[in-house]
Amino acid sequence: MKRILVPVDFSPHTGISCQYALTIAEATGAELILFHSFFDQLYFSDGGFTTGFESGIMMSDEIILDFYKQKESKLKGIAADLQASIAQPDKSGMKISFHMESGDPEVQILNAINKFKPDLIIMGSSGMGKKGLLSGSVSRRIIDHTEIPVIAVPVMENVRAINKVVYMTTFDPADCDTILKIDTILSPFHVKIFCLHLLKDDDQARAKQEIDNLANNHILNKVEGRISFHILDNHHPQETLRNFVEEQKIDLIAFIPHKRNILKNIFYQGITKEDLFLTRIPIMAIKPN
């Protein structure tokens, strides 16, 4: 892995997502690219609040420049703090850079993906305002319009090591390739993978056959000894998933996102984006090759 893109918005959550990204960058030697986008054409109403109406007073070039410098200083500070926290800077050889662009965040993040061609994107799962990262249109556009894996990091007290990953399967034909892709991205951590299916009504026999087929697929020989297969009842999917995550001490939930219902109703088993975030651990949206 060569590059990890980390969109930041300077919310209180930014520090956690950056530290999480640093953990993976240190292990893989990838360059960490911090990215921030801001609007440079804001208007102020008579009451002093920003507005999009032309009747307001447009910000002067001087104010915009000062605004830019403040943002740049914050971004530079985050990069410096991360650089200082690298465990063995003389041995890791990793690089931390930062970039800024003006414009709509969701558009500029997609532009940054095309420009820097990262191997992984790591974002906070809550941000500032209605355009917070992974809250609505920003996340849908990014995950829907990029083939790059995205890890969404929730608010956590501490960054946890990545030892155990649950892969939520709906028996997609690309399951094997996707599991190997996850294992490759996280290869320095030698993760244990739990392949989990939540039962629908009356599909137990089919699910058992499908999970057996997956377990016996020679493509997964690479992760033999580090992968296990599980089928659980789906009467209470949210509670079932939370219990499984807690009992197995899962560090990351991975899944294949579906374009038509992205982050709204991810799985036909009844698991939604909100259910995943309630687990309070990072989630990875990963598309097949």
C-alpha positions in Angstrom: 0.0 0.0 0.0 1.4 3.3 -1.1 -1.0 6.1 0.0 -3.8 6.6 2.5 -6.1 9.6 2.0 -7.6 11.1 5.2 -10.2 13.8 4.7 -10.5 16.0 7.8 -12.9 18.7 8.9 -11.3 19.9 12.2 -14.2 18.5 14.2 -13.3 17.1 17.7 -13.4 13.7 16.0 -10.6 14.4 13.6 -7.9 13.4 16.0 -9.2 9.9 16.3 -9.6 9.2 12.6 -6.1 10.6 12.0 -4.5 8.4 14.7 -6.3 5.4 13.3 -4.9 6.2 9.9 -1.5 6.6 11.4 -1.6 3.2 12.9 -2.2 1.6 9.5 0.3 3.9 7.7 3.1 3.0 10.2 2.4 -0.7 9.7 2.3 -0.6 5.9 4.8 2.3 5.3 2.1 4.1 3.3 2.2 7.9 2.8 -0.5 9.6 4.8 -2.2 12.4 2.9 -4.4 14.8 5.0 -6.9 16.6 2.9 -9.3 19.5 3.8 -11.8 21.3 1.6 -13.5 24.6 2.5 -16.0 27.0 0.9 -14.3 30.2 -0.2 -17.4 32.1 -1.4 -19.6 32.6 1.7 -22.0 35.4 2.2 -23.0 37.1 5.5 -26.6 38.3 6.2 -27.2 41.4 8.2 -27.5 39.2 11.3 -23.9 37.9 10.8 -24.8 34.4 9.8 -23.5 32.7 6.6 -26.0 32.4 3.8 -26.2 31.5 0.2 -28.3 34.5 -0.9 -26.7 37.2 -3.1 -28.4 39.9 -1.0 -25.8 39.3 1.6 -22.3 40.9 1.8 -19.7 38.7 0.0 -16.5 38.0 1.9 -13.6 40.2 0.8 -10.4 38.7 -0.6 -8.6 39.7 2.5 -11.0 37.8 4.7 -10.8 34.7 2.5 -7.0 34.8 2.6 -7.1 35.0 6.4 -9.6 32.2 6.5 -7.3 30.1 4.2 -4.3 30.8 6.5 -6.2 29.7 9.6 -7.2 26.4 7.9 -3.7 25.8 6.6 -2.3 26.4 10.1 -4.6 23.8 11.6 -3.9 21.3 8.9 -0.1 21.8 9.3 -0.5 21.4 13.1 -2.3 18.1 12.7 0.4 16.8 10.3 3.1 17.9 12.7 1.5 16.2 15.7 1.1 13.0 13.8 4.7 13.1 12.6 5.9 13.7 16.2 3.9 10.7 17.4 5.4 8.2 15.0 6.9 5.4 17.1 10.1 4.9 15.2 10.5 7.8 12.7 14.0 6.7 11.7 12.8 3.2 10.7 9.3 3.6 9.3 10.3 5.9 6.4 6.7 7.0 6.1 5.7 10.4 4.9 2.9 12.7 6.0 1.7 15.4 3.7 -1.3 17.7 3.6 -3.3 19.5 0.9 -6.2 21.9 0.8 -8.8 22.9 -1.8 -11.7 25.3 -1.9 -15.1 24.1 -2.9 -17.8 21.6 -2.0 -16.2 19.0 0.3 -17.8 16.0 -1.4 -16.7 17.1 -4.8 -13.2 18.0 -3.7 -12.7 14.7 -1.9 -13.6 12.9 -5.1 -11.2 15.1 -7.0 -8.5 14.4 -4.4 -9.1 10.6 -4.9 -8.5 11.0 -8.6 -5.5 13.2 -8.1 -3.6 11.2 -5.4 -4.9 7.7 -6.3 -4.9 6.4 -2.7 -5.1 2.7 -1.9 -7.3 3.4 1.1 -9.5 6.2 2.4 -10.0 6.7 6.2 -12.6 9.1 7.4 -14.4 10.0 10.6 -18.0 8.7 10.7 -19.2 11.9 12.3 -18.2 15.4 11.4 -19.4 19.0 11.6 -22.9 20.0 10.5 -25.1 18.5 7.9 -22.2 17.8 5.6 -20.3 15.9 8.2 -18.3 13.1 6.8 -20.3 9.9 6.4 -23.5 11.6 7.3 -25.6 11.8 4.2 -24.6 13.0 0.8 -20.9 13.2 1.3 -20.5 9.6 2.2 -22.9 8.3 -0.4 -21.1 10.2 -3.2 -17.6 9.1 -2.1 -18.4 5.4 -1.6 -20.7 5.2 -4.5 -18.3 6.9 -6.9 -15.0 5.3 -6.0 -13.6 1.8 -6.1 -11.2 2.6 -3.3 -11.9 0.9 0.1 -13.2 3.3 2.7 -12.8 2.9 6.5 -15.2 5.0 8.6 -13.9 5.6 12.1 -16.5 6.3 14.9 -15.9 8.4 18.0 -13.7 6.2 20.2 -11.7 7.0 23.4 -8.7 5.1 22.1 -7.5 3.7 18.8 -7.7 -0.1 19.0 -5.3 -2.5 17.4 -6.7 -4.4 14.4 -6.7 -8.0 15.3 -10.2 -9.3 14.5 -12.3 -8.5 11.5 -15.9 -9.6 10.8 -16.9 -9.8 7.2 -20.6 -9.6 6.6 -21.6 -11.9 3.8 -24.8 -12.1 1.8 -23.1 -14.8 -0.3 -22.0 -12.4 -3.1 -20.0 -14.1 -5.9 -17.1 -11.8 -5.1 -16.9 -12.9 -1.4 -13.6 -14.8 -1.7 -11.8 -12.1 -3.7 -13.1 -9.4 -1.3 -12.0 -11.4 1.8 -8.5 -11.7 0.3 -8.5 -8.0 -0.6 -9.3 -7.2 3.1 -6.5 -9.5 4.2 -4.0 -7.9 1.8 -4.9 -4.3 3.0 -4.4 -5.4 6.6 -1.6 -7.9 6.0 0.8 -6.4 8.5 -1.7 -7.1 11.3 -2.2 -10.8 10.4 -5.9 -10.4 11.2 -8.3 -13.2 12.2 -11.4 -13.0 9.9 -14.9 -14.0 11.0 -17.1 -14.6 8.0 -20.7 -13.9 9.3 -24.1 -14.4 7.7 -27.3 -13.4 9.4 -30.2 -15.7 8.5 -33.3 -14.5 6.7 -36.6 -16.3 7.3 -36.6 -19.9 5.9 -33.1 -19.7 4.3 -31.3 -21.9 6.8 -30.7 -24.9 4.4 -29.5 -22.6 1.6 -27.3 -20.6 3.9 -25.7 -23.7 5.4 -24.8 -24.9 1.8 -23.5 -21.4 0.8 -21.3 -21.0 3.9 -19.9 -24.6 3.4 -19.1 -23.7 -0.2 -17.4 -20.6 0.9 -15.4 -22.4 3.6 -14.3 -25.1 1.2 -13.3 -22.7 -1.6 -9.6 -23.2 -2.4 -9.2 -19.5 -3.1 -9.2 -18.9 0.7 -6.3 -21.2 1.4 -4.2 -18.1 1.9 -6.1 -17.3 5.1 -6.5 -20.9 6.3 -6.2 -21.0 10.1 -7.2 -17.3 10.3 -10.7 -17.5 9.1 -13.9 -18.9 10.6 -17.5 -19.1 9.3 -20.6 -18.3 11.2 -24.4 -18.3 10.7 -26.6 -16.6 13.3 -30.3 -16.2 13.7 -31.8 -12.9 12.4 -34.8 -12.4 14.5 -33.1 -9.4 16.2 -30.3 -8.5 13.8 -29.0 -5.4 15.5 -28.8 -7.1 18.9 -27.3 -10.2 17.3 -24.6 -8.3 15.6 -23.7 -6.2 18.7 -23.5 -9.3 20.8 -21.3 -11.1 18.3 -19.0 -8.1 18.0 -18.7 -7.8 21.8 -18.2 -11.6 22.4 -15.6 -12.0 19.8 -13.9 -8.6 20.5 -14.2 -7.6 16.9 -12.1 -4.5 15.9 -13.4 -3.9 12.4 -16.6 -4.7 10.4 -16.2 -5.1 6.6 -18.9 -5.4 4.0 -19.6 -4.9 0.3 -21.7 -1.8 -0.2 -24.6 -1.9 -2.6 -25.1 1.1 -4.8 -28.9 1.4 -4.6 -29.1 1.3 -0.9 -25.7 2.5 0.2 -25.4 3.3 3.9 -29.2 3.2 4.3 -30.0 -0.5 4.3 -26.7 -2.2 3.6 -27.8 -5.8 4.1 -31.0 -7.6 3.3 -30.7 -9.1 6.7 -32.0 -5.8 8.2 -28.7 -4.3 9.2 -28.4 -0.6 8.5 -25.7 2.0 8.7 -27.0 3.2 12.0 -26.7 -0.4 13.4 -23.1 -0.6 12.3 -22.2 2.7 13.9 -23.9 1.6 17.2 -21.3 -1.0 17.5 -18.8 1.8 18.1 -16.1 0.2 16.1 -14.7 1.1 12.6 -16.4 -0.2 9.5 -14.9 -0.8 6.1 -16.8 -0.5 2.8 -14.9 -2.5 0.2 -15.9 -3.1 -3.4 -14.9 -6.2 -5.3 -12.2 -5.8 -8.0 
